[in-house]
Amino acid sequence: MSSTVTAAPRWEAPWHADTLLRALSALRRTDPRVPDAVFDDLNQVLEEHTPPNELVDVLIERLSSALGHLVRVAIDADPAAAAHQLVARAQELTAVQAGEAPASLGSLRHLAWATHDLLEALVEANHVRLSD
């Protein structure tokens, strides 16, 4: 009995490697998960007690980063969101922080409220979820 084995056709990727890497990078940048640490930072800033002065710079940096992430998620979920009042406010605040505005409790609280408001809107629209 003789049998013939034929080779399966060679698989070819539907896109070039650089295209796949760019897509993966974009997915990583706009991960819709929100770490619990963001909520911890918001609680620390917005609760009744003022955070210690030595934490203001650290909290500004972390909330600026979180807010920038939420802006990217909002725009990736809906490009028209770039014109939304919450997103515009968030972009303005993160631009001010990138310009190295003096750290102050007022700046920190503005960042915290903008982060809170945008996060709340994104959760309501099911564009973000909590980290596991």
Buried (B, 14 or more C-beta within 10 A) or exposed (E): EEEEEEEEEEEEEEEEEEEEEEEEEEEEEBBBEBEEEBBEBBEBBBEEEEBEEEBBEBBBEBBBBBBBBBBBBBBBBEEEBEEBEBBEBBBEBBEBBEEEEEBEBEBBBBBBBBBBBBBEBBEEEEBBEEEE
